[in-house]
Amino acid sequence: MTQYNPASSHKWGASVKKWRQGIFWLFLIIYGLLTLYPLFWLFISAFKTNAEFINRPFGLPETWQLENFARAWKSSKMGVAFINSLIVSLGSLAVTLFISALASFVLARFQFKSKGWIMGFFVVGMLIPIHSTLVPLFILMKQMSVLNTYWALILPYTAFALPTAIFVLTAYLTSVPKEIEEAAFIDGTGLWGVFLRVMLPISLPALSTVTILSFLHFWNDFSFALVFISKTSLKTLPLAIATFSDGNQTDYGLTLAAMTIAVIPTIIVYLMFQEQVMKGMTAGAVKG
């Protein structure tokens, strides 16, 4: 009769656990490499000539063409486009954060009639296809005489970013204990004080999530800028990058160099707020 050995069973269980952890981390490493490879490919391809890009699309450059970046910056007036993208993106972000923070504070901390309908209204706003509104928005912008201005992009960007921002912030603020707010009122803090000094600092993770998601959309948008902006002096980065491609040919070296320059701000923004992203996305999902 075989005698049961607890020590052997424990060693076997620990060994299986280590193998599972090893496979899990191996899977994560492979997934991470596959995810980062397109970015790596973009960076190395930005240093190639057109011929080298076509003949060796996945190889390292034989001669690193550093002048691609200088030529891309000058030929497409990327300096002006970069400033325009910053103005539009930061302006839209500021308006989005201000309005969504106020609306979320009211929806999360107060009980009033039609609250459910208002939340449903914002949820429905998340389901509207953005590109289906281009024609009516163009007509509306023309009637408002805001075409070829920064407001032609800031207003629609803010409108389409608000539903998601309000949804994320409301879910986060709902999970904040009511006692914190009551303690602030007892200390003599007014309603605006509670909002500015208590709720905004607490909701920093959710605000960081909204900042990243909204900024990426504003910075990378092409369709709205193409339809609402025709002045060269007001073109954003996506429009400037598009100048390297026409109906006959594409200058891949300059295009990829310009895309590399354009992607750097998005990486910087993400690295600045990455620690808060998961906190903001998961807040409100679990209570207790």
VOGU-3710 file (C-alpha; in Angstrom, 3 decimals, decimal comma):
1> mtqynpassh> 0,000/0,000/0,000  1,387/3,395/-1,096  1,842/5,843/1,744  0,710/9,419/1,191  3,605/11,894/1,349  2,469/15,493/2,090  5,938/16,929/1,331  6,021/15,347/-2,140  2,516/16,596/-2,877  3,490/20,101/-1,799
11> kwgasvkkwr> 6,576/20,076/-4,037  4,489/18,874/-6,985  1,933/21,634/-6,412  4,672/24,284/-6,168  6,277/22,990/-9,364  2,996/23,146/-11,263  2,397/26,676/-9,953  5,836/27,796/-11,168  5,226/26,295/-14,611  1,883/28,078/-14,854
21> qgifwlflii> 3,456/31,376/-13,842  6,278/30,836/-16,337  3,844/30,144/-19,186  1,743/33,132/-18,162  4,718/35,525/-18,177  6,005/34,047/-21,446  2,620/34,730/-23,017  2,660/38,319/-21,710  6,194/38,889/-23,065  5,245/37,556/-26,507
31> yglltlyplf> 2,073/39,657/-26,521  4,040/42,747/-25,471  6,611/42,225/-28,230  3,886/41,763/-30,843  2,169/44,921/-29,607  5,340/47,033/-29,626  6,672/45,749/-32,948  4,529/48,080/-35,144  5,938/51,059/-33,242  9,475/49,707/-33,619
41> wlfisafktn> 8,848/49,113/-37,336  7,621/52,714/-37,712  10,756/54,107/-36,076  13,251/52,112/-38,158  11,306/52,649/-41,400  11,436/56,410/-40,884  15,203/56,262/-41,589  14,877/54,478/-44,962  14,724/55,697/-48,534  11,759/54,816/-50,733
51> aefinrpfgl> 13,712/52,143/-52,593  14,987/50,562/-49,396  11,516/50,619/-47,853  10,055/48,763/-50,844  12,905/46,262/-51,228  13,540/45,589/-47,515  10,350/46,610/-45,643  11,196/44,661/-42,476  14,971/45,010/-42,395  17,128/47,563/-40,651
61> petwqlenfa> 18,262/50,558/-42,732  21,580/50,099/-44,487  22,126/53,859/-44,301  20,239/55,777/-41,647  18,585/58,722/-43,437  18,488/61,337/-40,681  17,583/64,033/-43,193  14,136/62,459/-43,604  12,988/64,203/-40,448  14,317/67,618/-41,470
71> rawksskmgv> 12,794/67,320/-44,947  9,458/66,135/-43,552  9,365/68,991/-41,033  10,071/71,668/-43,657  8,227/70,408/-46,736  4,869/69,903/-45,013  5,147/72,873/-42,617  4,870/70,512/-39,673  5,856/73,242/-37,231  2,629/75,153/-37,951
81> afinslivsl> 0,594/71,944/-38,021  2,146/70,827/-34,718  1,114/74,079/-33,029  -2,394/73,848/-34,511  -2,789/70,291/-33,213  -1,609/71,372/-29,769  -4,065/74,287/-29,645  -7,003/72,177/-30,817  -6,181/69,145/-28,659  -5,430/71,053/-25,449
91> gslavtlfis> -8,387/73,409/-25,964  -10,786/70,506/-26,534  -9,302/68,643/-23,588  -9,724/71,596/-21,228  -13,384/72,113/-22,193  -14,091/68,371/-22,028  -12,566/67,950/-18,555  -14,332/71,021/-17,161  -17,815/70,151/-18,422  -17,551/66,418/-17,757
101> alasfvlarf> -16,226/66,948/-14,220  -19,128/69,266/-13,351  -21,757/67,025/-14,941  -20,338/63,872/-13,345  -20,243/65,489/-9,897  -23,948/66,338/-10,139  -24,954/62,942/-11,553  -22,904/60,957/-9,037  -23,523/62,870/-5,805  -27,077/64,205/-6,137
111> qfkskgwimg> -30,483/62,542/-6,444  -33,012/64,307/-8,648  -35,813/63,586/-11,064  -34,919/62,389/-14,575  -31,385/61,468/-13,480  -31,707/58,080/-15,172  -32,884/59,646/-18,415  -29,929/62,020/-18,452  -27,466/59,171/-17,925  -29,198/57,238/-20,689
121> ffvvgmlipi> -28,847/60,272/-22,950  -25,068/60,290/-22,486  -24,835/56,511/-22,970  -26,718/56,827/-26,265  -24,227/59,525/-27,260  -21,470/56,902/-27,059  -23,265/54,820/-29,700  -23,566/57,503/-32,398  -21,140/56,901/-35,306  -18,948/59,978/-35,541
131> hstlvplfil> -18,538/59,945/-39,318  -22,301/59,824/-39,913  -22,527/63,377/-38,543  -19,980/64,974/-40,898  -22,512/66,376/-43,386  -24,978/67,869/-40,869  -22,083/69,207/-38,797  -20,559/70,847/-41,874  -23,871/72,572/-42,625  -24,200/73,658/-38,995
141> mkqmsvlnty> -20,627/74,975/-38,863  -21,182/76,914/-42,081  -24,335/78,522/-40,707  -22,458/79,433/-37,511  -19,562/80,877/-39,593  -16,948/78,879/-37,683  -15,501/76,881/-40,582  -11,725/77,292/-40,907  -11,372/78,245/-37,250  -10,130/76,348/-34,224
151> walilpytaf> -13,699/76,204/-32,904  -14,735/74,120/-35,912  -12,691/71,301/-34,381  -12,889/72,085/-30,657  -16,700/72,044/-30,540  -17,312/68,645/-32,222  -14,314/67,080/-30,487  -15,725/68,108/-27,118  -19,243/66,978/-27,993  -18,155/63,475/-28,953
161> alptaifvlt> -15,734/63,116/-26,039  -18,232/64,131/-23,354  -20,329/60,913/-23,231  -17,338/58,665/-22,540  -15,783/61,183/-20,137  -18,996/61,575/-18,146  -19,538/57,812/-18,066  -16,038/57,146/-16,663  -16,067/60,027/-14,163  -19,584/59,292/-12,907
171> ayltsvpkei> -18,697/55,645/-12,285  -15,624/56,729/-10,325  -17,315/59,420/-8,234  -20,190/57,080/-7,393  -17,706/54,786/-5,634  -16,438/57,597/-3,365  -17,844/57,240/0,191  -20,533/59,762/1,075  -18,874/60,374/4,455  -16,006/62,280/2,817
181> eeaafidgtg> -18,392/64,771/1,297  -20,395/65,101/4,522  -17,223/65,736/6,545  -16,269/68,551/4,179  -19,701/70,168/4,597  -19,437/69,893/8,374  -16,055/71,687/8,254  -17,794/74,599/6,544  -16,760/73,889/2,972  -19,254/75,086/0,389
191> lwgvflrvml> -20,477/73,162/-2,634  -17,805/74,586/-4,945  -15,188/73,903/-2,282  -16,229/70,268/-2,056  -16,038/69,972/-5,828  -12,677/71,741/-6,271  -10,844/70,718/-3,090  -12,239/67,248/-2,428  -13,811/65,603/-5,473  -11,367/66,741/-8,139
201> pislpalstv> -8,238/65,530/-6,286  -9,948/62,233/-5,477  -11,017/61,710/-9,091  -7,490/62,190/-10,468  -7,247/58,561/-11,729  -10,480/58,913/-13,700  -9,459/62,346/-14,975  -6,146/60,877/-16,140  -7,975/58,132/-18,022  -10,245/60,660/-19,702
211> tilsflhfwn> -7,227/62,817/-20,535  -5,421/59,996/-22,337  -8,451/58,686/-24,225  -9,599/62,149/-25,294  -6,144/63,463/-26,211  -5,421/60,455/-28,419  -8,688/61,009/-30,281  -8,164/64,760/-30,690  -4,540/64,440/-31,762  -5,061/61,676/-34,323
221> dfsfalvfis> -8,358/62,789/-35,874  -8,276/63,189/-39,631  -11,867/63,246/-40,903  -13,120/66,314/-39,004  -9,974/68,294/-39,793  -10,224/67,341/-43,477  -13,856/68,451/-43,777  -13,881/71,538/-41,539  -10,422/72,979/-42,256  -9,194/74,078/-45,684
231> ktslktlpla> -6,751/76,866/-44,774  -3,129/75,762/-44,908  -2,298/77,872/-41,855  -4,856/75,964/-39,746  -4,125/72,389/-40,840  -3,379/69,868/-38,124  -0,718/67,135/-38,104  -2,815/64,396/-39,780  -3,504/66,757/-42,688  0,167/67,727/-42,898
241> iatfsdgnqt> 1,190/64,057/-43,039  -1,335/63,409/-45,806  0,493/65,858/-48,089  3,211/63,256/-48,692  0,742/61,011/-50,504  -1,192/61,767/-53,688  -3,046/59,726/-56,253  0,122/58,565/-58,012  2,823/57,933/-55,413  3,769/58,115/-51,763
251> dygltlaamt> 7,052/59,244/-50,286  7,283/56,543/-47,625  10,458/57,843/-45,997  9,049/61,303/-45,351  5,601/59,969/-44,464  6,949/57,614/-41,805  9,326/60,281/-40,476  6,397/62,662/-40,101  4,334/59,946/-38,396  7,200/59,287/-35,985
261> iaviptiivy> 7,290/62,973/-35,031  3,501/63,013/-34,636  3,371/59,942/-32,391  5,915/61,231/-29,855  3,460/63,563/-27,976  0,948/60,719/-27,554  3,651/58,511/-26,036  4,697/61,309/-23,674  1,084/61,904/-22,541  0,558/58,200/-21,910
271> lmfqeqvmkg> 3,783/57,854/-19,923  2,780/60,848/-17,792  -0,573/59,337/-16,784  -0,011/55,583/-17,137  -0,057/54,904/-13,391  -3,571/56,308/-13,122  -5,099/54,624/-16,177  -6,107/51,279/-14,687  -7,361/52,908/-11,489  -9,659/55,177/-13,458
281> mtagavkg> -10,903/52,454/-15,818  -11,717/49,939/-13,068  -13,063/52,366/-10,452  -16,733/51,884/-9,753  -16,755/48,382/-11,249  -16,446/46,733/-7,834  -17,944/47,992/-4,599  -17,588/46,791/-1,075
//
